[in-house]
Amino acid sequence: MDTKDNDLIELIYTAGLVPEVWPDVIDRMARRMNAGGGSIFSLSEGHLSWEAPAGTRSIMDAYIAGGWADRNPRLEGLLQRAHPGFVQDSDVAQGCYDRLPIVTDFLRPNGIFYTAATVISGARDDLAVFSVDRGQAAGPYRREEIRWLDALRPHLGRSVALASRLRLRQASSATTALAMVGIPAAILRRRHGVVATNGLFDALVGSVFVCGAFGSLALRDRRADQVLRDALAVDHSSRPVVRSIPIAGEEGAVGVLHVIPACRQASDVLGADGTLLVVAQPRTNVTASADCLRWLYDLTPTEASIASRLSAGSSIAEIAAATATTSNTVRTHVKGILRKTGFSRQRDLLMAIGSLAALDPRLL
């Protein structure tokens, strides 16, 4: 280590406080090693998550989607060896390295020929796996390069320990929040999967929800699951918008799944990239305020007013008369409301609005 590495060390400790900085840390390490990228995998409280620089994020997405996380003898060998430093994966992988399916079918096609990685163990069985990947032209890692990575390892370890302590505090806040909801609820974070649930939500796993690798969550209903995937993929940093999805289980209708991105005071519990999932049952004789609907679904004032009147039981003709307009104009606005909220039927929209009464306003 020399003075020019001080900025990187400072960045490592920043990542312990702000996890969004980890991709920059990995990117800086990779560039120093003449590598194309890398990643960090974390296991904390039974939840797996990962981070990677923008340039290699698509490779990591393919790694997870292809199920390679469950078929990776490189990682198994790394964990078994438990070496307190960085090693090349070819030195720890079980079997003939060049013939491993993960090498021939995934790594090589994605331009990954040499990887240096290390496992850092924390408290309560927490683990963090750092890896730096490079292509064929760069060649294997030299001994002095491994020494440079090893010099970073104590800083990486302390940063991981700091992040673990902060996660404990956040998990405590999240658990408290979900207990407050009083209906099935879960908290998800981008690339981190499910980070907290309550008992009512857990009871729906199997019949309504399916849990996958790395804390991923899916709906059994494929149509509804695609809507959920689309909702979670949206960047809500500029304007958070709620999506509401009618869902059913093996025994019929369950209710409405509300996908609520982090916003307002809820971001203190959910995190900046967090999303709250709640399953609510529709209630009768519920009128949602126009202001609430406007903010939740990004409606215009006119659309929000019409949606509120519909939830109160007014017909299109009655709304037209009350607003001094025509039924055709109201219908046009209703079509716009359905498009923005993601519903194809007015009945589903009203069911979603009716279920909003089950939500604590402090979560919105």
C-alpha positions as CSV (number, residue, x, y, z in Angstrom):
1,M,0.0,0.0,0.0
2,D,1.2,3.5,-0.7
3,T,-0.3,7.0,-0.3
4,K,-2.1,6.9,-3.7
5,D,-4.2,4.1,-2.3
6,N,-5.5,6.2,0.6
7,D,-8.5,7.4,-1.4
8,L,-9.5,3.8,-2.1
9,I,-9.2,2.9,1.6
10,E,-11.3,5.9,2.5
11,L,-13.9,4.8,-0.1
12,I,-13.9,1.3,1.5
13,Y,-14.9,2.6,4.9
14,T,-17.5,4.9,3.3
15,A,-19.1,1.7,1.7
16,G,-19.5,0.4,5.3
17,L,-21.9,3.3,5.9
18,V,-23.3,3.7,2.4
19,P,-23.7,0.3,0.7
20,E,-24.3,2.0,-2.7
21,V,-20.6,2.9,-2.7
22,W,-19.5,-0.8,-3.0
23,P,-19.7,-0.8,-6.8
24,D,-17.2,2.1,-6.9
25,V,-14.9,0.2,-4.5
26,I,-15.0,-2.9,-6.7
27,D,-14.4,-0.9,-9.8
28,R,-11.4,0.9,-8.3
29,M,-9.9,-2.5,-7.2
30,A,-10.5,-3.9,-10.7
31,R,-8.9,-1.1,-12.5
32,R,-5.9,-1.3,-10.2
33,M,-5.6,-5.0,-11.1
34,N,-6.1,-4.5,-14.9
35,A,-9.4,-6.4,-14.5
36,G,-12.7,-5.9,-16.1
37,G,-14.8,-5.9,-13.0
38,G,-15.8,-7.9,-9.9
39,S,-18.4,-8.3,-7.3
40,I,-19.2,-8.5,-3.6
41,F,-21.7,-11.2,-2.3
42,S,-23.0,-10.8,1.3
43,L,-24.8,-13.3,3.5
44,S,-26.3,-11.7,6.6
45,E,-29.1,-13.0,8.8
46,G,-29.8,-15.6,6.1
47,H,-30.2,-13.1,3.3
48,L,-27.9,-13.0,0.3
49,S,-27.3,-9.8,-1.6
50,W,-24.7,-8.6,-4.1
51,E,-23.2,-5.5,-5.6
52,A,-21.2,-5.0,-8.8
53,P,-20.0,-2.1,-11.0
54,A,-22.3,-0.9,-13.8
55,G,-20.0,-2.5,-16.4
56,T,-20.4,-6.0,-15.0
57,R,-23.9,-5.8,-13.5
58,S,-25.5,-7.5,-16.5
59,I,-23.1,-10.5,-16.0
60,M,-24.1,-10.8,-12.4
61,D,-27.8,-10.6,-13.3
62,A,-27.2,-13.5,-15.8
63,Y,-25.2,-15.4,-13.1
64,I,-28.2,-15.2,-10.7
65,A,-30.9,-15.8,-13.3
66,G,-29.0,-18.9,-14.7
67,G,-28.8,-20.5,-11.3
68,W,-25.0,-20.6,-11.2
69,A,-25.0,-19.5,-7.6
70,D,-26.2,-23.0,-6.7
71,R,-23.6,-24.7,-9.0
72,N,-20.4,-23.0,-8.2
73,P,-17.5,-25.3,-7.1
74,R,-15.2,-22.2,-7.1
75,L,-17.1,-20.8,-4.2
76,E,-17.3,-24.1,-2.4
77,G,-13.6,-24.5,-2.6
78,L,-13.0,-21.0,-1.4
79,L,-15.2,-21.5,1.6
80,Q,-13.6,-24.9,2.5
81,R,-10.1,-23.6,2.2
82,A,-10.9,-20.6,4.5
83,H,-7.6,-18.8,3.5
84,P,-7.2,-15.4,5.2
85,G,-6.4,-13.7,2.0
86,F,-7.1,-13.5,-1.7
87,V,-6.6,-16.6,-3.9
88,Q,-7.1,-17.5,-7.5
89,D,-10.3,-19.5,-8.0
90,S,-8.4,-22.0,-10.2
91,D,-6.3,-22.9,-7.0
92,V,-9.4,-23.7,-4.9
93,A,-12.0,-25.1,-7.3
94,Q,-12.9,-28.7,-7.0
95,G,-12.2,-30.9,-10.0
96,C,-10.5,-30.0,-13.3
97,Y,-11.0,-26.2,-13.4
98,D,-11.0,-25.7,-17.2
99,R,-13.7,-28.4,-17.6
100,L,-16.1,-27.1,-14.9
101,P,-19.5,-26.2,-16.5
102,I,-19.5,-22.8,-14.8
103,V,-16.2,-22.1,-16.5
104,T,-17.0,-23.4,-20.0
105,D,-20.6,-22.3,-20.1
106,F,-20.6,-19.1,-18.2
107,L,-17.3,-17.5,-17.3
108,R,-15.4,-17.9,-20.6
109,P,-18.4,-16.8,-22.7
110,N,-18.5,-13.7,-20.6
111,G,-14.8,-12.9,-20.9
112,I,-13.8,-14.0,-17.4
113,F,-10.6,-16.1,-17.4
114,Y,-9.0,-15.3,-14.0
115,T,-10.5,-14.4,-10.7
116,A,-9.0,-13.5,-7.4
117,A,-11.3,-13.8,-4.4
118,T,-11.5,-13.8,-0.6
119,V,-14.1,-14.7,2.0
120,I,-14.5,-12.5,5.1
121,S,-16.4,-13.9,8.0
122,G,-18.2,-11.7,10.4
123,A,-20.4,-12.0,13.5
124,R,-23.5,-14.2,13.6
125,D,-22.3,-16.3,10.6
126,D,-22.2,-13.3,8.3
127,L,-20.1,-13.7,5.2
128,A,-18.8,-11.4,2.5
129,V,-17.1,-12.7,-0.7
130,F,-15.1,-10.2,-2.7
131,S,-13.9,-11.1,-6.2
132,V,-12.0,-9.3,-9.0
133,D,-12.3,-10.8,-12.5
134,R,-10.2,-10.2,-15.5
135,G,-9.9,-11.4,-19.1
136,Q,-7.6,-13.7,-21.0
137,A,-5.2,-10.9,-22.2
138,A,-4.4,-9.8,-18.6
139,G,-3.1,-13.2,-17.7
140,P,-3.1,-14.9,-14.2
141,Y,-2.7,-12.8,-11.1
142,R,1.0,-12.2,-10.1
143,R,2.2,-12.7,-6.6
144,E,2.7,-9.0,-6.0
145,E,-0.9,-8.3,-7.2
146,I,-2.3,-10.8,-4.6
147,R,-0.2,-9.1,-2.0
148,W,-1.7,-5.8,-2.9
149,L,-5.2,-7.2,-2.5
150,D,-4.3,-8.9,0.8
151,A,-3.2,-5.5,2.1
152,L,-6.7,-4.2,1.4
153,R,-8.4,-7.1,3.1
154,P,-8.2,-5.8,6.7
155,H,-9.9,-2.6,5.6
156,L,-12.6,-4.6,3.7
157,G,-13.2,-6.7,6.8
158,R,-13.7,-3.7,9.1
159,S,-16.0,-2.1,6.7
160,V,-18.1,-5.3,6.4
161,A,-18.3,-5.5,10.2
162,L,-19.5,-1.9,10.3
163,A,-22.1,-2.5,7.7
164,S,-23.3,-5.6,9.6
165,R,-23.9,-3.5,12.7
166,L,-25.9,-1.0,10.8
167,R,-28.0,-3.7,9.2
168,L,-28.9,-4.9,12.7
169,R,-30.3,-1.5,13.5
170,Q,-32.2,-1.3,10.2
171,A,-33.6,-4.8,10.6
172,S,-34.8,-3.8,14.1
173,S,-36.6,-0.8,12.6
174,A,-38.0,-2.8,9.7
175,T,-39.4,-5.5,12.1
176,T,-41.0,-2.8,14.2
177,A,-42.6,-1.2,11.2
178,L,-44.0,-4.5,9.8
179,A,-45.5,-5.3,13.2
180,M,-47.2,-2.0,13.1
181,V,-48.8,-2.7,9.7
182,G,-51.0,-5.4,11.0
183,I,-51.5,-7.0,7.6
184,P,-49.2,-9.3,5.5
185,A,-46.1,-7.2,4.7
186,A,-42.5,-7.5,3.5
187,I,-39.6,-5.2,2.8
188,L,-37.4,-5.7,-0.3
189,R,-34.3,-3.9,-1.5
190,R,-32.8,-3.7,-5.0
191,R,-30.4,-6.5,-5.5
192,H,-30.8,-7.6,-1.9
193,G,-34.2,-9.4,-2.1
194,V,-36.4,-9.8,1.0
195,V,-34.9,-8.2,4.1
196,A,-37.8,-8.4,6.5
197,T,-41.3,-9.9,6.7
198,N,-44.0,-10.3,9.3
199,G,-45.7,-13.5,10.3
200,L,-48.9,-12.8,8.3
201,F,-46.8,-12.5,5.1
202,D,-44.9,-15.7,5.9
203,A,-48.2,-17.5,6.1
204,L,-48.8,-16.7,2.4
205,V,-45.4,-18.2,1.2
206,G,-46.2,-21.3,-0.7
207,S,-49.8,-20.6,-1.6
208,V,-49.4,-17.0,-3.0
209,F,-45.6,-16.3,-2.9
210,V,-42.6,-18.3,-3.9
211,C,-39.1,-17.7,-2.4
212,G,-36.1,-18.1,-4.6
213,A,-32.3,-17.8,-4.5
214,F,-30.7,-14.7,-3.0
215,G,-33.9,-13.6,-1.2
216,S,-35.9,-13.2,-4.4
217,L,-39.6,-13.3,-4.2
218,A,-42.2,-14.2,-6.9
219,L,-46.0,-14.6,-7.2
220,R,-47.4,-18.0,-8.2
221,D,-49.7,-16.2,-10.5
222,R,-47.5,-15.7,-13.6
223,R,-49.4,-12.7,-14.9
224,A,-49.4,-11.0,-11.5
225,D,-45.7,-11.9,-11.1
226,Q,-44.8,-10.1,-14.3
227,V,-46.6,-7.0,-13.1
228,L,-44.6,-7.2,-9.9
229,R,-41.3,-7.7,-11.8
230,D,-42.1,-4.6,-13.9
231,A,-43.0,-2.5,-10.8
232,L,-39.8,-3.5,-9.0
233,A,-37.7,-2.7,-12.0
234,V,-38.9,1.0,-12.2
235,D,-36.5,3.7,-10.9
236,H,-38.6,5.6,-8.4
237,S,-35.8,8.1,-7.4
238,S,-37.5,11.1,-9.0
239,R,-41.2,10.3,-8.5
240,P,-42.3,7.3,-6.4
241,V,-45.5,5.7,-7.7
242,V,-47.4,2.9,-6.0
243,R,-48.5,-0.2,-8.1
244,S,-51.5,-2.3,-6.9
245,I,-51.9,-5.9,-8.1
246,P,-54.9,-8.1,-7.5
247,I,-53.6,-11.5,-6.5
248,A,-55.0,-14.9,-6.0
249,G,-53.8,-18.1,-4.2
250,E,-54.6,-21.7,-4.6
251,E,-58.0,-21.2,-3.1
252,G,-59.1,-18.1,-5.0
253,A,-58.8,-14.3,-4.5
254,V,-56.5,-13.2,-1.6
255,G,-56.6,-9.4,-2.0
256,V,-54.5,-6.6,-3.5
257,L,-50.7,-6.5,-3.3
258,H,-49.6,-2.9,-3.0
259,V,-46.0,-2.2,-4.1
260,I,-44.9,1.0,-2.3
261,P,-41.4,2.4,-3.1
262,A,-39.4,4.2,-0.4
263,C,-40.6,7.8,-0.1
264,R,-41.2,10.4,2.6
265,Q,-40.5,9.3,6.1
266,A,-40.8,5.6,5.1
267,S,-37.3,5.8,3.5
268,D,-35.8,5.9,7.0
269,V,-37.0,2.3,7.5
270,L,-37.0,1.0,4.0
271,G,-33.8,2.5,2.9
272,A,-33.3,4.6,-0.2
273,D,-33.8,1.7,-2.5
274,G,-36.4,-0.1,-0.4
275,T,-39.9,-1.2,-1.4
276,L,-42.7,-2.1,0.9
277,L,-45.1,-5.0,-0.1
278,V,-48.4,-5.2,1.6
279,V,-51.3,-7.5,1.0
280,A,-54.6,-5.9,1.9
281,Q,-58.3,-7.0,1.7
282,P,-60.8,-4.6,0.1
283,R,-63.2,-2.9,2.5
284,T,-66.7,-1.8,1.7
285,N,-68.0,1.7,2.0
286,V,-64.5,3.2,1.8
287,T,-63.9,6.5,0.1
288,A,-60.3,7.3,-0.7
289,S,-59.4,11.0,-0.7
290,A,-58.5,12.6,-4.1
291,D,-55.2,13.9,-2.6
292,C,-54.1,10.5,-1.5
293,L,-55.0,8.8,-4.8
294,R,-53.2,11.6,-6.8
295,W,-50.0,11.1,-4.9
296,L,-50.1,7.3,-4.8
297,Y,-50.8,6.8,-8.5
298,D,-49.4,10.0,-10.0
299,L,-52.9,11.0,-11.2
300,T,-54.0,14.4,-12.4
301,P,-56.3,16.4,-10.1
302,T,-59.3,15.6,-12.3
303,E,-58.4,11.9,-12.5
304,A,-57.9,11.7,-8.7
305,S,-61.3,13.3,-8.2
306,I,-63.0,10.9,-10.5
307,A,-61.3,7.9,-8.9
308,S,-62.3,9.1,-5.4
309,R,-66.0,9.5,-6.6
310,L,-65.9,6.0,-8.1
311,S,-64.7,4.6,-4.8
312,A,-67.6,6.3,-3.1
313,G,-70.0,4.4,-5.3
314,S,-70.9,7.1,-7.9
315,S,-71.6,6.0,-11.4
316,I,-70.1,7.5,-14.5
317,A,-73.3,9.3,-15.2
318,E,-73.5,10.7,-11.7
319,I,-69.9,11.9,-11.8
320,A,-70.6,13.6,-15.2
321,A,-73.6,15.4,-13.7
322,A,-71.7,16.5,-10.6
323,T,-68.8,17.8,-12.5
324,A,-70.8,19.4,-15.3
325,T,-69.2,17.3,-18.1
326,T,-70.2,14.4,-20.3
327,S,-70.2,10.7,-19.6
328,N,-67.8,10.2,-22.5
329,T,-65.3,12.6,-21.0
330,V,-65.5,10.8,-17.7
331,R,-65.0,7.5,-19.4
332,T,-61.9,8.9,-21.1
333,H,-60.5,10.0,-17.8
334,V,-61.3,6.5,-16.4
335,K,-59.2,4.9,-19.2
336,G,-56.4,7.2,-18.2
337,I,-56.7,6.2,-14.6
338,L,-56.6,2.5,-15.5
339,R,-53.6,3.0,-17.7
340,K,-51.6,4.8,-15.0
341,T,-52.6,2.3,-12.2
342,G,-51.9,-0.7,-14.4
343,F,-55.4,-2.2,-14.2
344,S,-57.5,-3.4,-17.1
345,R,-60.8,-3.5,-15.3
346,Q,-62.6,-0.8,-13.3
347,R,-63.6,-3.5,-10.7
348,D,-59.9,-4.2,-10.0
349,L,-59.2,-0.5,-9.5
350,L,-62.0,-0.2,-7.0
351,M,-60.9,-3.3,-5.1
352,A,-57.4,-1.7,-4.9
353,I,-58.7,1.6,-3.6
354,G,-60.9,-0.2,-1.1
355,S,-57.9,-2.1,0.3
356,L,-56.0,1.1,0.9
357,A,-58.0,1.6,4.0
358,A,-56.0,-1.2,5.6
359,L,-52.8,0.7,5.3
360,D,-51.3,2.8,8.1
361,P,-50.9,6.4,6.8
362,R,-47.5,6.6,8.4
363,L,-46.2,4.1,5.8
364,L,-47.3,6.2,2.8
